[in-house]
Amino acid sequence: MYRIKRFFDCQVPVNKCNFECDYCTVGQWRKVNGESPTQYTPFKYSVEHMANALTPERLGGICAFNLCGNGETFLHPQILEFAVALLKQGHFVSIVTNGTVSSAIDSLCELSEDLRSHVFIKFSFHYIELKKKNLLRRYFENVEKAHKSGMSLTVELVASDSNVEYIEEIKDICLKNLGVLCHLTDPRLNTASDIRHLTDMPMEEHLKIWSQFESALFDYRQATWGDNREKYFCYGGVWSFNLALGSGKLKQCYRNSDTVQFIFENTDEPIHYLPRGHHCSFAHCFNSHVFDCLCGVIPEIKSPYYIELRNRKLPDGTEWIKDAYKEVYGRRVCENNDEYSAQEKIFADGIISLFNEIDSGNDFERLVDDVMDKVSKVYDISFYGEGLINDWFERKYNEKKINGKELEKLVIVTNYADFAQIKAKLQETEKAKIISIVDLMTLQGE
């Protein structure tokens, strides 16, 4: 049985697209700036180097990767090579595409059967653009090729206001070419802090109109839209991540301030995980269908399994989701991992609090006092870094040592996102044990 250890939502550095949909990130960019971005950014590192940073051994097991660009994913010239490199390591790779880059679909279909079984294609169904550019036939041919090749897939339409007038056409063409209706996803206003629905319709009308597609994906997103998650402990940063492929910046979620580590530098250094905990940085979990149903980053939240949101059974008895992905999408990542202890949660929350200039709380202070008391009996401790976390620890513990005893030196790096680079630099001059602040709790058992 395949047990996925972690999920990586990968940001592919490509903004160029052969479509101009009004509801997507590129479309919203055009509306604000008057023109569309047209570029892609080559990867900073070679694909071989990136793959070596993402081995099952380094990540703790086989993982699931989702590859998506702001524009059309397959228009990045290195993305296919990267996807294949992950597949050859045994990982599962999903790719978001508008379904018109036939050469990319053909290349995936030519992979060996065992590699194809680990591919899941999210065919975004941009009906208006497909119709306008006379690409509907090519689109459905590529969906059919992927299906017959044994790859898993889903077909997903954005429930936008601009698509409403075409609903009957869309239903008819789906039934004719797919045998079933497509799934739906909801557009969101990325330029608004509350990340609200991108619709001018009253929500009751919006939901009623689109309910006719009977899409479990759409239904779950609506059921959880707007729910604030701060009362829960979120394992984003341990079980799920956002990974910028252009730089190797690994984040707990989508904000730049959520950085965990730059994982393409010093690839021999283990990844030092830090969960978001009780400090969600968004108004709501707008991708709850992934983080609840696939990842289970908040184990207390009950949700259907991801396969229930993505699959369709076709009239000929075949299904969009094939056997290997039935195992992957029929479990949550949280079921393959252990939850944190109460102390580990308090510590993670305290570190994030300090980073965000929030009171870390008495429980955190008592916990750290206890840990530092134990550690100071074994090590001569100093701190390295800058910012609020470093200031807090230096103020309280920089002189914490046993007088008259020669102890092994311990340097605690408080700039955890840059730990790998800092450690490599310190090792040139320091004869000491060097750890990240996020690993402090592990020392109390020594």
Secondary structure, DSSP 8 states (H G I E B T S, - for coil): ------EEEEEE-B---S---TTSHHHHHHHHHSS----B---SS-HHHHHHTT-HHHHTS--EEEEEESS-GGGSTTHHHHHHHHHHTT-EEEEEE-S--HHHHHHHHTS-HHHHTTEEEEEE--HHHHHHTT-HHHHHHHHHHHHHHT-EEEEEEE--GGGGGGHHHHHHHHHHHTSS--EEE--B-TTSTT--B--SS-HHHHHHHHGGG--HHHHHHHHHTT---TTS-B-BTTTEEEEETTTTEEESSSSGGGEEEETTSSTTS-------BT---SSS-TTHHHIIIII-SSTTS----HHHHH--B-TTS-BSS-HHHHHHHTS-GGGGS----HHHHHHHHHHHHHHTT----HHHHHHHHHHHHHHTTTEEEEEE--SHHHHHHHHHHTT---TT---EEEEEES-GGGHHHHHHHHTTT--SEEEEGGGGGGGGG-
